[in-house]
């Protein structure tokens, strides 16, 4: 699996791409496996972080076949610390987002809110520009 991890920090409005490490490529499979590792890394310094607080990370990980021509494979796992249990929680969904994420050569999107005021954000694939753009209450942030 090749690709990049898109890290979006809504507090600093910083967006960066990271190469996927050899450890992640060899040791974890698909969205669910890599999501679990990234959530562990994000919360290992603060395991008692409030699931609804600014320390929590939300990770979107498309499946191995998302963005390919195989039918019914545009699936992703969304992982965060669960507010219900206070431990690892994930869900599965589908649609256009997982395929577009993979087609942009991203295998993961990690959102870190780290702010106390509410932020409405949408990650949107802008096909005409062939670039990612983050839409926040303050406007567009080109990447």
MODELLER restraints for C-alpha pairs under 7 A, 6 or more apart:
rsr = mdl.restraints
at = mdl.atoms
rsr.add(forms.Gaussian(group=physical.xy_distance, feature=features.Distance(at['CA:1:A'], at['CA:25:A']), mean=6.12, stdev=0.5))
rsr.add(forms.Gaussian(group=physical.xy_distance, feature=features.Distance(at['CA:3:A'], at['CA:19:A']), mean=6.78, stdev=0.5))
rsr.add(forms.Gaussian(group=physical.xy_distance, feature=features.Distance(at['CA:3:A'], at['CA:20:A']), mean=6.41, stdev=0.5))
rsr.add(forms.Gaussian(group=physical.xy_distance, feature=features.Distance(at['CA:3:A'], at['CA:105:A']), mean=4.87, stdev=0.5))
rsr.add(forms.Gaussian(group=physical.xy_distance, feature=features.Distance(at['CA:3:A'], at['CA:106:A']), mean=5.07, stdev=0.5))
rsr.add(forms.Gaussian(group=physical.xy_distance, feature=features.Distance(at['CA:3:A'], at['CA:107:A']), mean=5.50, stdev=0.5))
rsr.add(forms.Gaussian(group=physical.xy_distance, feature=features.Distance(at['CA:4:A'], at['CA:17:A']), mean=6.18, stdev=0.5))
rsr.add(forms.Gaussian(group=physical.xy_distance, feature=features.Distance(at['CA:4:A'], at['CA:18:A']), mean=5.42, stdev=0.5))
rsr.add(forms.Gaussian(group=physical.xy_distance, feature=features.Distance(at['CA:4:A'], at['CA:19:A']), mean=4.73, stdev=0.5))
rsr.add(forms.Gaussian(group=physical.xy_distance, feature=features.Distance(at['CA:4:A'], at['CA:20:A']), mean=5.42, stdev=0.5))
rsr.add(forms.Gaussian(group=physical.xy_distance, feature=features.Distance(at['CA:4:A'], at['CA:105:A']), mean=6.24, stdev=0.5))
rsr.add(forms.Gaussian(group=physical.xy_distance, feature=features.Distance(at['CA:4:A'], at['CA:106:A']), mean=4.61, stdev=0.5))
rsr.add(forms.Gaussian(group=physical.xy_distance, feature=features.Distance(at['CA:4:A'], at['CA:107:A']), mean=5.72, stdev=0.5))
rsr.add(forms.Gaussian(group=physical.xy_distance, feature=features.Distance(at['CA:4:A'], at['CA:108:A']), mean=6.93, stdev=0.5))
rsr.add(forms.Gaussian(group=physical.xy_distance, feature=features.Distance(at['CA:5:A'], at['CA:17:A']), mean=5.60, stdev=0.5))
rsr.add(forms.Gaussian(group=physical.xy_distance, feature=features.Distance(at['CA:5:A'], at['CA:18:A']), mean=5.09, stdev=0.5))
rsr.add(forms.Gaussian(group=physical.xy_distance, feature=features.Distance(at['CA:5:A'], at['CA:19:A']), mean=6.38, stdev=0.5))
rsr.add(forms.Gaussian(group=physical.xy_distance, feature=features.Distance(at['CA:5:A'], at['CA:20:A']), mean=6.43, stdev=0.5))
rsr.add(forms.Gaussian(group=physical.xy_distance, feature=features.Distance(at['CA:5:A'], at['CA:106:A']), mean=5.68, stdev=0.5))
rsr.add(forms.Gaussian(group=physical.xy_distance, feature=features.Distance(at['CA:5:A'], at['CA:107:A']), mean=5.92, stdev=0.5))
rsr.add(forms.Gaussian(group=physical.xy_distance, feature=features.Distance(at['CA:5:A'], at['CA:108:A']), mean=4.79, stdev=0.5))
rsr.add(forms.Gaussian(group=physical.xy_distance, feature=features.Distance(at['CA:5:A'], at['CA:109:A']), mean=5.86, stdev=0.5))
rsr.add(forms.Gaussian(group=physical.xy_distance, feature=features.Distance(at['CA:6:A'], at['CA:16:A']), mean=5.93, stdev=0.5))
rsr.add(forms.Gaussian(group=physical.xy_distance, feature=features.Distance(at['CA:6:A'], at['CA:17:A']), mean=4.66, stdev=0.5))
rsr.add(forms.Gaussian(group=physical.xy_distance, feature=features.Distance(at['CA:6:A'], at['CA:18:A']), mean=6.53, stdev=0.5))
rsr.add(forms.Gaussian(group=physical.xy_distance, feature=features.Distance(at['CA:6:A'], at['CA:106:A']), mean=6.60, stdev=0.5))
rsr.add(forms.Gaussian(group=physical.xy_distance, feature=features.Distance(at['CA:6:A'], at['CA:108:A']), mean=6.15, stdev=0.5))
rsr.add(forms.Gaussian(group=physical.xy_distance, feature=features.Distance(at['CA:6:A'], at['CA:109:A']), mean=4.71, stdev=0.5))
rsr.add(forms.Gaussian(group=physical.xy_distance, feature=features.Distance(at['CA:6:A'], at['CA:110:A']), mean=6.19, stdev=0.5))
rsr.add(forms.Gaussian(group=physical.xy_distance, feature=features.Distance(at['CA:7:A'], at['CA:15:A']), mean=5.71, stdev=0.5))
rsr.add(forms.Gaussian(group=physical.xy_distance, feature=features.Distance(at['CA:7:A'], at['CA:16:A']), mean=5.35, stdev=0.5))
rsr.add(forms.Gaussian(group=physical.xy_distance, feature=features.Distance(at['CA:7:A'], at['CA:17:A']), mean=6.21, stdev=0.5))
rsr.add(forms.Gaussian(group=physical.xy_distance, feature=features.Distance(at['CA:7:A'], at['CA:109:A']), mean=6.02, stdev=0.5))
rsr.add(forms.Gaussian(group=physical.xy_distance, feature=features.Distance(at['CA:7:A'], at['CA:110:A']), mean=4.90, stdev=0.5))
rsr.add(forms.Gaussian(group=physical.xy_distance, feature=features.Distance(at['CA:7:A'], at['CA:111:A']), mean=6.20, stdev=0.5))
rsr.add(forms.Gaussian(group=physical.xy_distance, feature=features.Distance(at['CA:8:A'], at['CA:14:A']), mean=6.05, stdev=0.5))
rsr.add(forms.Gaussian(group=physical.xy_distance, feature=features.Distance(at['CA:8:A'], at['CA:15:A']), mean=4.60, stdev=0.5))
rsr.add(forms.Gaussian(group=physical.xy_distance, feature=features.Distance(at['CA:8:A'], at['CA:16:A']), mean=6.72, stdev=0.5))
rsr.add(forms.Gaussian(group=physical.xy_distance, feature=features.Distance(at['CA:8:A'], at['CA:110:A']), mean=6.13, stdev=0.5))
rsr.add(forms.Gaussian(group=physical.xy_distance, feature=features.Distance(at['CA:8:A'], at['CA:111:A']), mean=4.90, stdev=0.5))
rsr.add(forms.Gaussian(group=physical.xy_distance, feature=features.Distance(at['CA:8:A'], at['CA:112:A']), mean=6.13, stdev=0.5))
rsr.add(forms.Gaussian(group=physical.xy_distance, feature=features.Distance(at['CA:9:A'], at['CA:15:A']), mean=6.33, stdev=0.5))
rsr.add(forms.Gaussian(group=physical.xy_distance, feature=features.Distance(at['CA:9:A'], at['CA:111:A']), mean=6.06, stdev=0.5))
rsr.add(forms.Gaussian(group=physical.xy_distance, feature=features.Distance(at['CA:9:A'], at['CA:112:A']), mean=4.75, stdev=0.5))
rsr.add(forms.Gaussian(group=physical.xy_distance, feature=features.Distance(at['CA:9:A'], at['CA:113:A']), mean=5.93, stdev=0.5))
rsr.add(forms.Gaussian(group=physical.xy_distance, feature=features.Distance(at['CA:10:A'], at['CA:112:A']), mean=6.24, stdev=0.5))
rsr.add(forms.Gaussian(group=physical.xy_distance, feature=features.Distance(at['CA:10:A'], at['CA:113:A']), mean=4.97, stdev=0.5))
rsr.add(forms.Gaussian(group=physical.xy_distance, feature=features.Distance(at['CA:11:A'], at['CA:113:A']), mean=5.88, stdev=0.5))
rsr.add(forms.Gaussian(group=physical.xy_distance, feature=features.Distance(at['CA:11:A'], at['CA:114:A']), mean=5.56, stdev=0.5))
rsr.add(forms.Gaussian(group=physical.xy_distance, feature=features.Distance(at['CA:11:A'], at['CA:115:A']), mean=5.39, stdev=0.5))
rsr.add(forms.Gaussian(group=physical.xy_distance, feature=features.Distance(at['CA:15:A'], at['CA:143:A']), mean=6.94, stdev=0.5))
rsr.add(forms.Gaussian(group=physical.xy_distance, feature=features.Distance(at['CA:24:A'], at['CA:34:A']), mean=6.56, stdev=0.5))
rsr.add(forms.Gaussian(group=physical.xy_distance, feature=features.Distance(at['CA:28:A'], at['CA:34:A']), mean=5.49, stdev=0.5))
rsr.add(forms.Gaussian(group=physical.xy_distance, feature=features.Distance(at['CA:30:A'], at['CA:63:A']), mean=5.11, stdev=0.5))
rsr.add(forms.Gaussian(group=physical.xy_distance, feature=features.Distance(at['CA:30:A'], at['CA:64:A']), mean=5.09, stdev=0.5))
rsr.add(forms.Gaussian(group=physical.xy_distance, feature=features.Distance(at['CA:31:A'], at['CA:61:A']), mean=4.04, stdev=0.5))
rsr.add(forms.Gaussian(group=physical.xy_distance, feature=features.Distance(at['CA:31:A'], at['CA:62:A']), mean=5.08, stdev=0.5))
rsr.add(forms.Gaussian(group=physical.xy_distance, feature=features.Distance(at['CA:31:A'], at['CA:63:A']), mean=5.01, stdev=0.5))
rsr.add(forms.Gaussian(group=physical.xy_distance, feature=features.Distance(at['CA:31:A'], at['CA:76:A']), mean=6.37, stdev=0.5))
rsr.add(forms.Gaussian(group=physical.xy_distance, feature=features.Distance(at['CA:31:A'], at['CA:77:A']), mean=5.69, stdev=0.5))
rsr.add(forms.Gaussian(group=physical.xy_distance, feature=features.Distance(at['CA:32:A'], at['CA:61:A']), mean=6.75, stdev=0.5))
rsr.add(forms.Gaussian(group=physical.xy_distance, feature=features.Distance(at['CA:32:A'], at['CA:77:A']), mean=5.67, stdev=0.5))
rsr.add(forms.Gaussian(group=physical.xy_distance, feature=features.Distance(at['CA:35:A'], at['CA:59:A']), mean=6.18, stdev=0.5))
rsr.add(forms.Gaussian(group=physical.xy_distance, feature=features.Distance(at['CA:35:A'], at['CA:61:A']), mean=6.26, stdev=0.5))
rsr.add(forms.Gaussian(group=physical.xy_distance, feature=features.Distance(at['CA:35:A'], at['CA:79:A']), mean=6.17, stdev=0.5))
rsr.add(forms.Gaussian(group=physical.xy_distance, feature=features.Distance(at['CA:39:A'], at['CA:57:A']), mean=6.89, stdev=0.5))
rsr.add(forms.Gaussian(group=physical.xy_distance, feature=features.Distance(at['CA:39:A'], at['CA:80:A']), mean=6.69, stdev=0.5))
rsr.add(forms.Gaussian(group=physical.xy_distance, feature=features.Distance(at['CA:42:A'], at['CA:57:A']), mean=6.93, stdev=0.5))
rsr.add(forms.Gaussian(group=physical.xy_distance, feature=features.Distance(at['CA:49:A'], at['CA:55:A']), mean=6.12, stdev=0.5))
rsr.add(forms.Gaussian(group=physical.xy_distance, feature=features.Distance(at['CA:49:A'], at['CA:56:A']), mean=6.80, stdev=0.5))
rsr.add(forms.Gaussian(group=physical.xy_distance, feature=features.Distance(at['CA:50:A'], at['CA:56:A']), mean=6.96, stdev=0.5))
rsr.add(forms.Gaussian(group=physical.xy_distance, feature=features.Distance(at['CA:51:A'], at['CA:81:A']), mean=5.27, stdev=0.5))
rsr.add(forms.Gaussian(group=physical.xy_distance, feature=features.Distance(at['CA:51:A'], at['CA:82:A']), mean=5.88, stdev=0.5))
rsr.add(forms.Gaussian(group=physical.xy_distance, feature=features.Distance(at['CA:51:A'], at['CA:83:A']), mean=5.01, stdev=0.5))
rsr.add(forms.Gaussian(group=physical.xy_distance, feature=features.Distance(at['CA:51:A'], at['CA:86:A']), mean=6.45, stdev=0.5))
rsr.add(forms.Gaussian(group=physical.xy_distance, feature=features.Distance(at['CA:52:A'], at['CA:83:A']), mean=6.37, stdev=0.5))
rsr.add(forms.Gaussian(group=physical.xy_distance, feature=features.Distance(at['CA:54:A'], at['CA:113:A']), mean=5.52, stdev=0.5))
rsr.add(forms.Gaussian(group=physical.xy_distance, feature=features.Distance(at['CA:54:A'], at['CA:114:A']), mean=3.94, stdev=0.5))
rsr.add(forms.Gaussian(group=physical.xy_distance, feature=features.Distance(at['CA:54:A'], at['CA:115:A']), mean=5.13, stdev=0.5))
rsr.add(forms.Gaussian(group=physical.xy_distance, feature=features.Distance(at['CA:54:A'], at['CA:116:A']), mean=6.02, stdev=0.5))
rsr.add(forms.Gaussian(group=physical.xy_distance, feature=features.Distance(at['CA:55:A'], at['CA:114:A']), mean=5.31, stdev=0.5))
rsr.add(forms.Gaussian(group=physical.xy_distance, feature=features.Distance(at['CA:56:A'], at['CA:80:A']), mean=6.84, stdev=0.5))
rsr.add(forms.Gaussian(group=physical.xy_distance, feature=features.Distance(at['CA:56:A'], at['CA:81:A']), mean=6.53, stdev=0.5))
rsr.add(forms.Gaussian(group=physical.xy_distance, feature=features.Distance(at['CA:56:A'], at['CA:112:A']), mean=6.84, stdev=0.5))
rsr.add(forms.Gaussian(group=physical.xy_distance, feature=features.Distance(at['CA:57:A'], at['CA:80:A']), mean=5.87, stdev=0.5))
rsr.add(forms.Gaussian(group=physical.xy_distance, feature=features.Distance(at['CA:57:A'], at['CA:110:A']), mean=6.84, stdev=0.5))
rsr.add(forms.Gaussian(group=physical.xy_distance, feature=features.Distance(at['CA:57:A'], at['CA:111:A']), mean=5.72, stdev=0.5))
rsr.add(forms.Gaussian(group=physical.xy_distance, feature=features.Distance(at['CA:57:A'], at['CA:112:A']), mean=4.77, stdev=0.5))
rsr.add(forms.Gaussian(group=physical.xy_distance, feature=features.Distance(at['CA:57:A'], at['CA:113:A']), mean=6.87, stdev=0.5))
rsr.add(forms.Gaussian(group=physical.xy_distance, feature=features.Distance(at['CA:58:A'], at['CA:78:A']), mean=6.96, stdev=0.5))
rsr.add(forms.Gaussian(group=physical.xy_distance, feature=features.Distance(at['CA:58:A'], at['CA:79:A']), mean=5.82, stdev=0.5))
rsr.add(forms.Gaussian(group=physical.xy_distance, feature=features.Distance(at['CA:58:A'], at['CA:80:A']), mean=4.91, stdev=0.5))
rsr.add(forms.Gaussian(group=physical.xy_distance, feature=features.Distance(at['CA:58:A'], at['CA:110:A']), mean=5.95, stdev=0.5))
rsr.add(forms.Gaussian(group=physical.xy_distance, feature=features.Distance(at['CA:58:A'], at['CA:111:A']), mean=5.13, stdev=0.5))
rsr.add(forms.Gaussian(group=physical.xy_distance, feature=features.Distance(at['CA:58:A'], at['CA:112:A']), mean=6.59, stdev=0.5))
rsr.add(forms.Gaussian(group=physical.xy_distance, feature=features.Distance(at['CA:59:A'], at['CA:78:A']), mean=5.54, stdev=0.5))
rsr.add(forms.Gaussian(group=physical.xy_distance, feature=features.Distance(at['CA:59:A'], at['CA:79:A']), mean=5.11, stdev=0.5))
rsr.add(forms.Gaussian(group=physical.xy_distance, feature=features.Distance(at['CA:59:A'], at['CA:80:A']), mean=6.48, stdev=0.5))
rsr.add(forms.Gaussian(group=physical.xy_distance, feature=features.Distance(at['CA:59:A'], at['CA:109:A']), mean=5.77, stdev=0.5))
rsr.add(forms.Gaussian(group=physical.xy_distance, feature=features.Distance(at['CA:59:A'], at['CA:110:A']), mean=4.39, stdev=0.5))
rsr.add(forms.Gaussian(group=physical.xy_distance, feature=features.Distance(at['CA:59:A'], at['CA:111:A']), mean=6.09, stdev=0.5))
rsr.add(forms.Gaussian(group=physical.xy_distance, feature=features.Distance(at['CA:60:A'], at['CA:76:A']), mean=6.66, stdev=0.5))
rsr.add(forms.Gaussian(group=physical.xy_distance, feature=features.Distance(at['CA:60:A'], at['CA:77:A']), mean=5.94, stdev=0.5))
rsr.add(forms.Gaussian(group=physical.xy_distance, feature=features.Distance(at['CA:60:A'], at['CA:78:A']), mean=4.65, stdev=0.5))
rsr.add(forms.Gaussian(group=physical.xy_distance, feature=features.Distance(at['CA:60:A'], at['CA:79:A']), mean=6.66, stdev=0.5))
rsr.add(forms.Gaussian(group=physical.xy_distance, feature=features.Distance(at['CA:60:A'], at['CA:108:A']), mean=5.84, stdev=0.5))
rsr.add(forms.Gaussian(group=physical.xy_distance, feature=features.Distance(at['CA:60:A'], at['CA:109:A']), mean=5.05, stdev=0.5))
rsr.add(forms.Gaussian(group=physical.xy_distance, feature=features.Distance(at['CA:60:A'], at['CA:110:A']), mean=6.30, stdev=0.5))
rsr.add(forms.Gaussian(group=physical.xy_distance, feature=features.Distance(at['CA:61:A'], at['CA:76:A']), mean=5.28, stdev=0.5))
rsr.add(forms.Gaussian(group=physical.xy_distance, feature=features.Distance(at['CA:61:A'], at['CA:77:A']), mean=5.19, stdev=0.5))
rsr.add(forms.Gaussian(group=physical.xy_distance, feature=features.Distance(at['CA:61:A'], at['CA:78:A']), mean=6.35, stdev=0.5))
rsr.add(forms.Gaussian(group=physical.xy_distance, feature=features.Distance(at['CA:61:A'], at['CA:107:A']), mean=6.33, stdev=0.5))
rsr.add(forms.Gaussian(group=physical.xy_distance, feature=features.Distance(at['CA:61:A'], at['CA:108:A']), mean=4.67, stdev=0.5))
rsr.add(forms.Gaussian(group=physical.xy_distance, feature=features.Distance(at['CA:61:A'], at['CA:109:A']), mean=6.45, stdev=0.5))
rsr.add(forms.Gaussian(group=physical.xy_distance, feature=features.Distance(at['CA:62:A'], at['CA:75:A']), mean=5.87, stdev=0.5))
rsr.add(forms.Gaussian(group=physical.xy_distance, feature=features.Distance(at['CA:62:A'], at['CA:76:A']), mean=3.94, stdev=0.5))
rsr.add(forms.Gaussian(group=physical.xy_distance, feature=features.Distance(at['CA:62:A'], at['CA:77:A']), mean=6.31, stdev=0.5))
rsr.add(forms.Gaussian(group=physical.xy_distance, feature=features.Distance(at['CA:62:A'], at['CA:98:A']), mean=4.93, stdev=0.5))
rsr.add(forms.Gaussian(group=physical.xy_distance, feature=features.Distance(at['CA:62:A'], at['CA:107:A']), mean=6.33, stdev=0.5))
rsr.add(forms.Gaussian(group=physical.xy_distance, feature=features.Distance(at['CA:62:A'], at['CA:108:A']), mean=6.73, stdev=0.5))
rsr.add(forms.Gaussian(group=physical.xy_distance, feature=features.Distance(at['CA:63:A'], at['CA:75:A']), mean=5.66, stdev=0.5))
rsr.add(forms.Gaussian(group=physical.xy_distance, feature=features.Distance(at['CA:63:A'], at['CA:76:A']), mean=5.32, stdev=0.5))
rsr.add(forms.Gaussian(group=physical.xy_distance, feature=features.Distance(at['CA:65:A'], at['CA:73:A']), mean=5.64, stdev=0.5))
rsr.add(forms.Gaussian(group=physical.xy_distance, feature=features.Distance(at['CA:66:A'], at['CA:73:A']), mean=5.17, stdev=0.5))
rsr.add(forms.Gaussian(group=physical.xy_distance, feature=features.Distance(at['CA:66:A'], at['CA:74:A']), mean=4.35, stdev=0.5))
rsr.add(forms.Gaussian(group=physical.xy_distance, feature=features.Distance(at['CA:66:A'], at['CA:75:A']), mean=6.13, stdev=0.5))
rsr.add(forms.Gaussian(group=physical.xy_distance, feature=features.Distance(at['CA:66:A'], at['CA:98:A']), mean=5.97, stdev=0.5))
rsr.add(forms.Gaussian(group=physical.xy_distance, feature=features.Distance(at['CA:66:A'], at['CA:99:A']), mean=4.95, stdev=0.5))
rsr.add(forms.Gaussian(group=physical.xy_distance, feature=features.Distance(at['CA:66:A'], at['CA:102:A']), mean=6.43, stdev=0.5))
rsr.add(forms.Gaussian(group=physical.xy_distance, feature=features.Distance(at['CA:67:A'], at['CA:74:A']), mean=6.38, stdev=0.5))
rsr.add(forms.Gaussian(group=physical.xy_distance, feature=features.Distance(at['CA:67:A'], at['CA:98:A']), mean=6.99, stdev=0.5))
rsr.add(forms.Gaussian(group=physical.xy_distance, feature=features.Distance(at['CA:67:A'], at['CA:99:A']), mean=3.86, stdev=0.5))
rsr.add(forms.Gaussian(group=physical.xy_distance, feature=features.Distance(at['CA:67:A'], at['CA:100:A']), mean=6.58, stdev=0.5))
rsr.add(forms.Gaussian(group=physical.xy_distance, feature=features.Distance(at['CA:67:A'], at['CA:102:A']), mean=5.38, stdev=0.5))
rsr.add(forms.Gaussian(group=physical.xy_distance, feature=features.Distance(at['CA:67:A'], at['CA:103:A']), mean=5.68, stdev=0.5))
rsr.add(forms.Gaussian(group=physical.xy_distance, feature=features.Distance(at['CA:74:A'], at['CA:94:A']), mean=5.52, stdev=0.5))
rsr.add(forms.Gaussian(group=physical.xy_distance, feature=features.Distance(at['CA:74:A'], at['CA:95:A']), mean=6.01, stdev=0.5))
rsr.add(forms.Gaussian(group=physical.xy_distance, feature=features.Distance(at['CA:74:A'], at['CA:96:A']), mean=6.85, stdev=0.5))
rsr.add(forms.Gaussian(group=physical.xy_distance, feature=features.Distance(at['CA:74:A'], at['CA:98:A']), mean=5.55, stdev=0.5))
rsr.add(forms.Gaussian(group=physical.xy_distance, feature=features.Distance(at['CA:74:A'], at['CA:99:A']), mean=5.40, stdev=0.5))
rsr.add(forms.Gaussian(group=physical.xy_distance, feature=features.Distance(at['CA:75:A'], at['CA:93:A']), mean=5.65, stdev=0.5))
rsr.add(forms.Gaussian(group=physical.xy_distance, feature=features.Distance(at['CA:75:A'], at['CA:94:A']), mean=4.21, stdev=0.5))
rsr.add(forms.Gaussian(group=physical.xy_distance, feature=features.Distance(at['CA:75:A'], at['CA:95:A']), mean=6.90, stdev=0.5))
rsr.add(forms.Gaussian(group=physical.xy_distance, feature=features.Distance(at['CA:75:A'], at['CA:98:A']), mean=5.92, stdev=0.5))
rsr.add(forms.Gaussian(group=physical.xy_distance, feature=features.Distance(at['CA:76:A'], at['CA:92:A']), mean=5.70, stdev=0.5))
rsr.add(forms.Gaussian(group=physical.xy_distance, feature=features.Distance(at['CA:76:A'], at['CA:93:A']), mean=5.47, stdev=0.5))
rsr.add(forms.Gaussian(group=physical.xy_distance, feature=features.Distance(at['CA:76:A'], at['CA:94:A']), mean=5.93, stdev=0.5))
rsr.add(forms.Gaussian(group=physical.xy_distance, feature=features.Distance(at['CA:76:A'], at['CA:98:A']), mean=5.75, stdev=0.5))
rsr.add(forms.Gaussian(group=physical.xy_distance, feature=features.Distance(at['CA:77:A'], at['CA:90:A']), mean=6.56, stdev=0.5))
rsr.add(forms.Gaussian(group=physical.xy_distance, feature=features.Distance(at['CA:77:A'], at['CA:91:A']), mean=5.63, stdev=0.5))
rsr.add(forms.Gaussian(group=physical.xy_distance, feature=features.Distance(at['CA:77:A'], at['CA:92:A']), mean=4.53, stdev=0.5))
rsr.add(forms.Gaussian(group=physical.xy_distance, feature=features.Distance(at['CA:77:A'], at['CA:93:A']), mean=6.48, stdev=0.5))
rsr.add(forms.Gaussian(group=physical.xy_distance, feature=features.Distance(at['CA:78:A'], at['CA:90:A']), mean=5.41, stdev=0.5))
rsr.add(forms.Gaussian(group=physical.xy_distance, feature=features.Distance(at['CA:78:A'], at['CA:91:A']), mean=5.25, stdev=0.5))
rsr.add(forms.Gaussian(group=physical.xy_distance, feature=features.Distance(at['CA:78:A'], at['CA:92:A']), mean=6.16, stdev=0.5))
rsr.add(forms.Gaussian(group=physical.xy_distance, feature=features.Distance(at['CA:79:A'], at['CA:89:A']), mean=5.83, stdev=0.5))
rsr.add(forms.Gaussian(group=physical.xy_distance, feature=features.Distance(at['CA:79:A'], at['CA:90:A']), mean=4.25, stdev=0.5))
rsr.add(forms.Gaussian(group=physical.xy_distance, feature=features.Distance(at['CA:79:A'], at['CA:91:A']), mean=6.60, stdev=0.5))
rsr.add(forms.Gaussian(group=physical.xy_distance, feature=features.Distance(at['CA:80:A'], at['CA:88:A']), mean=6.34, stdev=0.5))
rsr.add(forms.Gaussian(group=physical.xy_distance, feature=features.Distance(at['CA:80:A'], at['CA:89:A']), mean=5.62, stdev=0.5))
rsr.add(forms.Gaussian(group=physical.xy_distance, feature=features.Distance(at['CA:80:A'], at['CA:90:A']), mean=6.37, stdev=0.5))
rsr.add(forms.Gaussian(group=physical.xy_distance, feature=features.Distance(at['CA:81:A'], at['CA:87:A']), mean=5.33, stdev=0.5))
rsr.add(forms.Gaussian(group=physical.xy_distance, feature=features.Distance(at['CA:81:A'], at['CA:88:A']), mean=4.82, stdev=0.5))
rsr.add(forms.Gaussian(group=physical.xy_distance, feature=features.Distance(at['CA:81:A'], at['CA:89:A']), mean=5.56, stdev=0.5))
rsr.add(forms.Gaussian(group=physical.xy_distance, feature=features.Distance(at['CA:82:A'], at['CA:88:A']), mean=5.84, stdev=0.5))
rsr.add(forms.Gaussian(group=physical.xy_distance, feature=features.Distance(at['CA:82:A'], at['CA:89:A']), mean=4.83, stdev=0.5))
rsr.add(forms.Gaussian(group=physical.xy_distance, feature=features.Distance(at['CA:100:A'], at['CA:125:A']), mean=6.85, stdev=0.5))
rsr.add(forms.Gaussian(group=physical.xy_distance, feature=features.Distance(at['CA:101:A'], at['CA:107:A']), mean=6.97, stdev=0.5))
rsr.add(forms.Gaussian(group=physical.xy_distance, feature=features.Distance(at['CA:119:A'], at['CA:136:A']), mean=6.90, stdev=0.5))
rsr.add(forms.Gaussian(group=physical.xy_distance, feature=features.Distance(at['CA:119:A'], at['CA:137:A']), mean=6.74, stdev=0.5))
rsr.add(forms.Gaussian(group=physical.xy_distance, feature=features.Distance(at['CA:120:A'], at['CA:136:A']), mean=5.83, stdev=0.5))
rsr.add(forms.Gaussian(group=physical.xy_distance, feature=features.Distance(at['CA:120:A'], at['CA:137:A']), mean=6.14, stdev=0.5))
rsr.add(forms.Gaussian(group=physical.xy_distance, feature=features.Distance(at['CA:121:A'], at['CA:135:A']), mean=5.59, stdev=0.5))
rsr.add(forms.Gaussian(group=physical.xy_distance, feature=features.Distance(at['CA:121:A'], at['CA:136:A']), mean=4.74, stdev=0.5))
rsr.add(forms.Gaussian(group=physical.xy_distance, feature=features.Distance(at['CA:122:A'], at['CA:134:A']), mean=6.34, stdev=0.5))
rsr.add(forms.Gaussian(group=physical.xy_distance, feature=features.Distance(at['CA:122:A'], at['CA:135:A']), mean=5.42, stdev=0.5))
rsr.add(forms.Gaussian(group=physical.xy_distance, feature=features.Distance(at['CA:122:A'], at['CA:136:A']), mean=6.95, stdev=0.5))
rsr.add(forms.Gaussian(group=physical.xy_distance, feature=features.Distance(at['CA:123:A'], at['CA:133:A']), mean=6.57, stdev=0.5))
rsr.add(forms.Gaussian(group=physical.xy_distance, feature=features.Distance(at['CA:123:A'], at['CA:134:A']), mean=5.28, stdev=0.5))
rsr.add(forms.Gaussian(group=physical.xy_distance, feature=features.Distance(at['CA:123:A'], at['CA:135:A']), mean=6.58, stdev=0.5))
rsr.add(forms.Gaussian(group=physical.xy_distance, feature=features.Distance(at['CA:124:A'], at['CA:132:A']), mean=6.53, stdev=0.5))
rsr.add(forms.Gaussian(group=physical.xy_distance, feature=features.Distance(at['CA:124:A'], at['CA:133:A']), mean=6.04, stdev=0.5))
rsr.add(forms.Gaussian(group=physical.xy_distance, feature=features.Distance(at['CA:124:A'], at['CA:134:A']), mean=6.70, stdev=0.5))
rsr.add(forms.Gaussian(group=physical.xy_distance, feature=features.Distance(at['CA:125:A'], at['CA:131:A']), mean=6.81, stdev=0.5))
rsr.add(forms.Gaussian(group=physical.xy_distance, feature=features.Distance(at['CA:125:A'], at['CA:132:A']), mean=5.49, stdev=0.5))
rsr.add(forms.Gaussian(group=physical.xy_distance, feature=features.Distance(at['CA:125:A'], at['CA:133:A']), mean=6.89, stdev=0.5))
rsr.add(forms.Gaussian(group=physical.xy_distance, feature=features.Distance(at['CA:126:A'], at['CA:132:A']), mean=6.23, stdev=0.5))
rsr.add(forms.Gaussian(group=physical.xy_distance, feature=features.Distance(at['CA:126:A'], at['CA:133:A']), mean=6.95, stdev=0.5))
rsr.add(forms.Gaussian(group=physical.xy_distance, feature=features.Distance(at['CA:131:A'], at['CA:143:A']), mean=6.86, stdev=0.5))
rsr.add(forms.Gaussian(group=physical.xy_distance, feature=features.Distance(at['CA:132:A'], at['CA:142:A']), mean=6.98, stdev=0.5))
rsr.add(forms.Gaussian(group=physical.xy_distance, feature=features.Distance(at['CA:132:A'], at['CA:143:A']), mean=5.78, stdev=0.5))
rsr.add(forms.Gaussian(group=physical.xy_distance, feature=features.Distance(at['CA:133:A'], at['CA:140:A']), mean=6.69, stdev=0.5))
rsr.add(forms.Gaussian(group=physical.xy_distance, feature=features.Distance(at['CA:133:A'], at['CA:141:A']), mean=5.96, stdev=0.5))
rsr.add(forms.Gaussian(group=physical.xy_distance, feature=features.Distance(at['CA:133:A'], at['CA:142:A']), mean=4.92, stdev=0.5))
rsr.add(forms.Gaussian(group=physical.xy_distance, feature=features.Distance(at['CA:133:A'], at['CA:143:A']), mean=5.72, stdev=0.5))
rsr.add(forms.Gaussian(group=physical.xy_distance, feature=features.Distance(at['CA:134:A'], at['CA:140:A']), mean=5.88, stdev=0.5))
rsr.add(forms.Gaussian(group=physical.xy_distance, feature=features.Distance(at['CA:134:A'], at['CA:141:A']), mean=5.31, stdev=0.5))
rsr.add(forms.Gaussian(group=physical.xy_distance, feature=features.Distance(at['CA:134:A'], at['CA:142:A']), mean=6.68, stdev=0.5))
rsr.add(forms.Gaussian(group=physical.xy_distance, feature=features.Distance(at['CA:135:A'], at['CA:141:A']), mean=6.54, stdev=0.5))
